[in-house]
Amino acid sequence: MFWKEKQNNSKMFSLESNDRRLFYRVLPPVNAPMVFEFGGEKVQMVNICANGLAFKNKGFKSGDTQAIELLLPYQNVTLAPVLEIKTIDDQNVCHCKFREIGEDEVEVIHNYVLKRQKEIMQSQKANKNVTS
């Protein structure tokens, strides 16, 4: 690239986004919904990332915290992180952050997310080939 002398380049490139996520989120498989218990209620996961997960609200409020048991497909381990509801959106979905979670558990979740991401991409590619 060529730059003009004395040109203020500080605003040449900027990244503005309302998306503050640092981790890639995936949806659980439609044919294998992920259900766990929170606040005495069975809830179904909407999405998950290495930092947290989301589920449909059943009367909970921001700040509610509880230890949960989470069994991820492809994994042979039950995770037991503490989950804190950070926000509840307009669609009544609780967006939660994992608390008191070990590095090994984060790695298990991250591996699950990568496997789901690969499945989703393969499915999209197969659907694209069928419609072409």
DRENLUM-573486 format. One record per residue: x, y, z of N, C-alpha, C, O in turn. Coordinates in steps of 0.1 Angstrom, whole numbers, plus 5000, padded with zeros to 4 digits. Layout:
N
(r (X; Y; Z); (X; Y; Z); (X; Y; Z); (X; Y; Z)),
...
This chain:
132
(r (5008; 4988; 5000); (5000; 5000; 5000); (5009; 5012; 5000); (5020; 5012; 5005)),
(r (5004; 5023; 4994); (5011; 5035; 4994); (5003; 5045; 5003); (4991; 5046; 5002)),
(r (5010; 5052; 5011); (5004; 5062; 5020); (5008; 5076; 5016); (5020; 5078; 5012)),
(r (4999; 5085; 5017); (5003; 5099; 5015); (5010; 5104; 5028); (5006; 5101; 5039)),
(r (5020; 5113; 5025); (5027; 5118; 5037); (5017; 5127; 5044); (5008; 5134; 5039)),
(r (5020; 5128; 5057); (5012; 5137; 5066); (4997; 5134; 5067); (4990; 5142; 5071)),
(r (4994; 5122; 5063); (4980; 5118; 5064); (4977; 5111; 5077); (4986; 5103; 5081)),
(r (4967; 5114; 5083); (4964; 5108; 5096); (4958; 5094; 5094); (4946; 5093; 5089)),
(r (4966; 5084; 5096); (4962; 5070; 5093); (4956; 5063; 5105); (4952; 5051; 5105)),
(r (4955; 5070; 5116); (4950; 5064; 5129); (4936; 5059; 5127); (4932; 5049; 5135)),
(r (4928; 5065; 5119); (4914; 5060; 5117); (4912; 5052; 5104); (4900; 5050; 5100)),
(r (4923; 5048; 5098); (4922; 5041; 5085); (4915; 5028; 5087); (4907; 5023; 5079)),
(r (4918; 5021; 5098); (4913; 5008; 5101); (4906; 5008; 5115); (4913; 5013; 5124)),
(r (4894; 5003; 5115); (4888; 5002; 5129); (4879; 4990; 5129); (4873; 4986; 5118)),
(r (4877; 4985; 5140); (4868; 4973; 5142); (4859; 4977; 5152); (4862; 4978; 5164)),
(r (4846; 4979; 5148); (4836; 4982; 5158); (4825; 4971; 5157); (4821; 4967; 5146)),
(r (4822; 4966; 5168); (4812; 4955; 5169); (4805; 4955; 5182); (4812; 4958; 5192)),
(r (4793; 4951; 5182); (4786; 4949; 5195); (4788; 4935; 5201); (4784; 4933; 5212)),
(r (4794; 4927; 5193); (4797; 4913; 5197); (4809; 4913; 5206); (4820; 4915; 5201)),
(r (4807; 4910; 5219); (4819; 4911; 5228); (4824; 4897; 5231); (4832; 4895; 5240)),
(r (4819; 4887; 5224); (4823; 4873; 5226); (4838; 4871; 5223); (4843; 4875; 5213)),
(r (4844; 4863; 5232); (4858; 4860; 5230); (4859; 4845; 5225); (4870; 4841; 5221)),
(r (4848; 4838; 5227); (4848; 4823; 5224); (4837; 4820; 5214); (4827; 4826; 5214)),
(r (4840; 4810; 5205); (4831; 4806; 5195); (4820; 4797; 5202); (4823; 4788; 5209)),
(r (4807; 4801; 5199); (4796; 4793; 5204); (4790; 4784; 5194); (4790; 4787; 5182)),
(r (4786; 4772; 5198); (4779; 4763; 5189); (4766; 4758; 5195); (4764; 4759; 5207)),
(r (4757; 4754; 5186); (4744; 4748; 5190); (4746; 4733; 5193); (4754; 4727; 5186)),
(r (4739; 4728; 5202); (4739; 4713; 5204); (4732; 4707; 5192); (4724; 4713; 5185)),
(r (4734; 4694; 5189); (4727; 4687; 5178); (4712; 4687; 5181); (4708; 4685; 5192)),
(r (4705; 4689; 5170); (4690; 4689; 5171); (4685; 4675; 5176); (4676; 4674; 5184)),
(r (4692; 4665; 5171); (4688; 4651; 5175); (4693; 4647; 5189); (4690; 4636; 5193)),
(r (4701; 4655; 5195); (4707; 4652; 5208); (4707; 4664; 5217); (4718; 4669; 5220)),
(r (4695; 4669; 5221); (4695; 4681; 5230); (4702; 4679; 5243); (4702; 4667; 5248)),
(r (4708; 4689; 5248); (4716; 4688; 5260); (4707; 4694; 5271); (4704; 4706; 5271)),
(r (4704; 4686; 5281); (4695; 4690; 5292); (4703; 4688; 5305); (4711; 4679; 5307)),
(r (4701; 4698; 5314); (4708; 4697; 5328); (4698; 4704; 5337); (4688; 4710; 5334)),
(r (4701; 4703; 5350); (4693; 4709; 5360); (4699; 4722; 5366); (4711; 4722; 5369)),
(r (4691; 4732; 5367); (4695; 4745; 5373); (4683; 4750; 5381); (4672; 4751; 5376)),
(r (4686; 4753; 5393); (4676; 4759; 5402); (4664; 4749; 5404); (4653; 4754; 5405)),
(r (4666; 4736; 5404); (4656; 4727; 5406); (4647; 4724; 5393); (4637; 4717; 5394)),
(r (4651; 4730; 5382); (4644; 4729; 5369); (4653; 4722; 5359); (4665; 4725; 5358)),
(r (4647; 4714; 5351); (4654; 4709; 5339); (4654; 4719; 5328); (4643; 4724; 5325)),
(r (4665; 4723; 5323); (4666; 4733; 5313); (4674; 4727; 5301); (4682; 4718; 5302)),
(r (4670; 4732; 5289); (4677; 4728; 5277); (4687; 4738; 5272); (4683; 4750; 5270)),
(r (4699; 4734; 5269); (4709; 4743; 5265); (4706; 4748; 5251); (4701; 4741; 5242)),
(r (4708; 4761; 5249); (4707; 4768; 5236); (4720; 4768; 5228); (4720; 4765; 5216)),
(r (4731; 4771; 5235); (4744; 4771; 5229); (4754; 4770; 5240); (4751; 4772; 5252)),
(r (4767; 4768; 5236); (4778; 4766; 5246); (4791; 4771; 5239); (4793; 4770; 5227)),
(r (4800; 4776; 5248); (4813; 4779; 5244); (4822; 4776; 5256); (4817; 4772; 5266)),
(r (4835; 4778; 5254); (4844; 4774; 5265); (4843; 4783; 5277); (4848; 4780; 5288)),
(r (4836; 4794; 5276); (4834; 4804; 5287); (4821; 4803; 5294); (4819; 4808; 5305)),
(r (4811; 4797; 5287); (4798; 4796; 5293); (4788; 4790; 5284); (4791; 4784; 5274)),
(r (4775; 4791; 5287); (4764; 4786; 5279); (4752; 4794; 5281); (4751; 4803; 5289)),
(r (4741; 4791; 5273); (4729; 4797; 5273); (4718; 4787; 5274); (4719; 4776; 5268)),
(r (4707; 4791; 5281); (4695; 4782; 5281); (4682; 4790; 5283); (4683; 4802; 5287)),
(r (4671; 4785; 5279); (4658; 4792; 5281); (4655; 4794; 5295); (4656; 4785; 5304)),
(r (4651; 4806; 5298); (4648; 4810; 5312); (4635; 4803; 5317); (4625; 4802; 5310)),
(r (4635; 4799; 5329); (4623; 4793; 5336); (4621; 4800; 5349); (4620; 4794; 5360)),
(r (4621; 4813; 5349); (4619; 4821; 5361); (4631; 4825; 5369); (4630; 4830; 5380)),
(r (4643; 4823; 5363); (4655; 4827; 5369); (4658; 4842; 5367); (4651; 4849; 5360)),
(r (4668; 4847; 5375); (4671; 4861; 5373); (4686; 4863; 5372); (4694; 4854; 5377)),
(r (4691; 4874; 5367); (4705; 4877; 5366); (4712; 4876; 5380); (4706; 4880; 5390)),
(r (4723; 4869; 5380); (4730; 4868; 5393); (4728; 4854; 5399); (4736; 4850; 5408)),
(r (4718; 4847; 5395); (4715; 4834; 5401); (4727; 4825; 5397); (4733; 4825; 5386)),
(r (4732; 4817; 5407); (4744; 4809; 5406); (4741; 4795; 5412); (4735; 4794; 5422)),
(r (4747; 4785; 5405); (4745; 4772; 5410); (4755; 4762; 5403); (4759; 4764; 5392)),
(r (4760; 4752; 5411); (4768; 4742; 5405); (4759; 4733; 5397); (4748; 4730; 5401)),
(r (4764; 4729; 5385); (4756; 4720; 5377); (4764; 4708; 5373); (4776; 4707; 5375)),
(r (4757; 4698; 5368); (4764; 4686; 5362); (4761; 4686; 5347); (4750; 4687; 5343)),
(r (4772; 4685; 5340); (4770; 4686; 5325); (4778; 4675; 5318); (4790; 4673; 5320)),
(r (4770; 4667; 5311); (4776; 4656; 5303); (4776; 4660; 5288); (4765; 4662; 5282)),
(r (4788; 4662; 5282); (4789; 4666; 5268); (4790; 4654; 5259); (4797; 4644; 5263)),
(r (4783; 4653; 5248); (4785; 4643; 5238); (4799; 4642; 5234); (4806; 4652; 5235)),
(r (4804; 4630; 5230); (4818; 4627; 5226); (4827; 4627; 5238); (4839; 4622; 5236)),
(r (4823; 4631; 5250); (4832; 4631; 5261); (4828; 4620; 5271); (4816; 4617; 5272)),
(r (4838; 4615; 5278); (4835; 4604; 5288); (4836; 4610; 5302); (4841; 4602; 5311)),
(r (4833; 4622; 5304); (4835; 4628; 5317); (4823; 4637; 5320); (4817; 4644; 5311)),
(r (4818; 4638; 5332); (4808; 4647; 5337); (4815; 4659; 5343); (4823; 4658; 5352)),
(r (4811; 4671; 5338); (4817; 4683; 5343); (4808; 4688; 5354); (4796; 4686; 5354)),
(r (4814; 4696; 5363); (4807; 4701; 5375); (4810; 4716; 5377); (4815; 4719; 5388)),
(r (4809; 4724; 5367); (4812; 4738; 5369); (4801; 4746; 5377); (4789; 4741; 5378)),
(r (4804; 4757; 5383); (4794; 4766; 5388); (4790; 4775; 5377); (4799; 4780; 5369)),
(r (4777; 4777; 5375); (4772; 4785; 5364); (4765; 4797; 5370); (4757; 4796; 5379)),
(r (4768; 4809; 5365); (4762; 4822; 5369); (4755; 4828; 5357); (4761; 4830; 5347)),
(r (4742; 4832; 5360); (4735; 4839; 5349); (4740; 4853; 5349); (4738; 4861; 5359)),
(r (4745; 4857; 5338); (4750; 4871; 5336); (4739; 4881; 5331); (4737; 4891; 5336)),
(r (4732; 4876; 5321); (4721; 4884; 5315); (4710; 4875; 5310); (4712; 4863; 5308)),
(r (4698; 4881; 5309); (4687; 4875; 5303); (4682; 4884; 5291); (4679; 4895; 5293)),
(r (4682; 4878; 5279); (4679; 4887; 5267); (4664; 4888; 5265); (4656; 4883; 5272)),
(r (4661; 4895; 5254); (4647; 4898; 5250); (4639; 4885; 5246); (4627; 4885; 5247)),
(r (4646; 4875; 5242); (4640; 4862; 5239); (4639; 4853; 5251); (4636; 4841; 5250)),
(r (4642; 4858; 5263); (4641; 4851; 5276); (4651; 4840; 5277); (4648; 4829; 5282)),
(r (4663; 4842; 5271); (4674; 4833; 5272); (4684; 4837; 5282); (4688; 4849; 5282)),
(r (4688; 4828; 5291); (4698; 4831; 5301); (4712; 4829; 5296); (4715; 4818; 5291)),
(r (4720; 4839; 5296); (4734; 4838; 5291); (4743; 4837; 5304); (4743; 4846; 5312)),
(r (4750; 4826; 5305); (4757; 4823; 5317); (4772; 4822; 5315); (4777; 4819; 5304)),
(r (4779; 4824; 5326); (4794; 4822; 5325); (4797; 4811; 5335); (4792; 4810; 5346)),
(r (4807; 4803; 5331); (4812; 4793; 5340); (4821; 4799; 5351); (4829; 4808; 5348)),
(r (4819; 4795; 5363); (4826; 4800; 5375); (4832; 4787; 5381); (4827; 4776; 5380)),
(r (4843; 4789; 5388); (4849; 4777; 5395); (4850; 4765; 5386); (4845; 4755; 5389)),
(r (4857; 4767; 5375); (4859; 4757; 5365); (4874; 4755; 5363); (4881; 4765; 5362)),
(r (4878; 4743; 5363); (4892; 4740; 5361); (4897; 4740; 5347); (4889; 4740; 5338)),
(r (4910; 4742; 5345); (4915; 4742; 5331); (4912; 4730; 5323); (4909; 4730; 5311)),
(r (4912; 4718; 5330); (4909; 4705; 5323); (4895; 4705; 5318); (4892; 4701; 5307)),
(r (4886; 4711; 5326); (4871; 4711; 5322); (4870; 4721; 5311); (4862; 4718; 5301)),
(r (4877; 4732; 5311); (4876; 4742; 5300); (4881; 4735; 5287); (4875; 4737; 5276)),
(r (4891; 4727; 5288); (4897; 4720; 5276); (4887; 4710; 5271); (4885; 4709; 5259)),
(r (4880; 4703; 5279); (4869; 4693; 5275); (4858; 4701; 5267); (4854; 4696; 5257)),
(r (4854; 4712; 5273); (4844; 4720; 5266); (4849; 4725; 5253); (4842; 4725; 5243)),
(r (4861; 4730; 5253); (4867; 4736; 5240); (4868; 4725; 5230); (4864; 4727; 5218)),
(r (4872; 4713; 5234); (4872; 4701; 5224); (4858; 4698; 5219); (4857; 4695; 5207)),
(r (4848; 4698; 5227); (4835; 4696; 5223); (4830; 4707; 5213); (4825; 4703; 5202)),
(r (4833; 4719; 5216); (4830; 4730; 5206); (4836; 4728; 5193); (4830; 4730; 5183)),
(r (4849; 4724; 5193); (4856; 4722; 5180); (4850; 4711; 5172); (4848; 4712; 5160)),
(r (4846; 4700; 5179); (4840; 4689; 5172); (4826; 4693; 5166); (4823; 4689; 5155)),
(r (4819; 4700; 5174); (4805; 4705; 5169); (4807; 4714; 5157); (4800; 4714; 5148)),
(r (4817; 4723; 5158); (4820; 4733; 5147); (4823; 4725; 5135); (4818; 4729; 5124)),
(r (4831; 4715; 5136); (4835; 4707; 5124); (4822; 4700; 5118); (4820; 4699; 5106)),
(r (4814; 4694; 5127); (4801; 4687; 5123); (4793; 4697; 5115); (4787; 4694; 5105)),
(r (4791; 4709; 5121); (4783; 4719; 5114); (4788; 4723; 5101); (4780; 4724; 5091)),
(r (4801; 4725; 5100); (4807; 4729; 5087); (4805; 4718; 5077); (4802; 4720; 5065)),
(r (4807; 4705; 5081); (4805; 4694; 5072); (4791; 4693; 5067); (4788; 4690; 5056)),
(r (4782; 4695; 5076); (4767; 4695; 5073); (4764; 4706; 5063); (4757; 4704; 5053)),
(r (4769; 4718; 5065); (4767; 4729; 5056); (4773; 4726; 5042); (4766; 4729; 5032)),
(r (4784; 4720; 5042); (4791; 4717; 5029); (4783; 4706; 5022); (4781; 4707; 5010)),
(r (4778; 4696; 5029); (4770; 4686; 5023); (4757; 4691; 5017); (4753; 4688; 5006)),
(r (4750; 4700; 5025); (4738; 4706; 5020); (4740; 4715; 5008); (4732; 4716; 4999)),
(r (4752; 4722; 5007); (4755; 4730; 4996); (4757; 4721; 4984); (4753; 4725; 4973)),
(r (4764; 4710; 4985); (4766; 4701; 4974); (4753; 4695; 4969); (4752; 4692; 4957)),
(r (4744; 4692; 4978); (4731; 4687; 4974); (4723; 4697; 4966); (4716; 4693; 4956)),
(r (4723; 4709; 4969); (4715; 4720; 4962); (4722; 4725; 4950); (4716; 4732; 4942)),
(r (4735; 4722; 4948); (4742; 4727; 4936); (4739; 4719; 4924); (4744; 4722; 4913)),
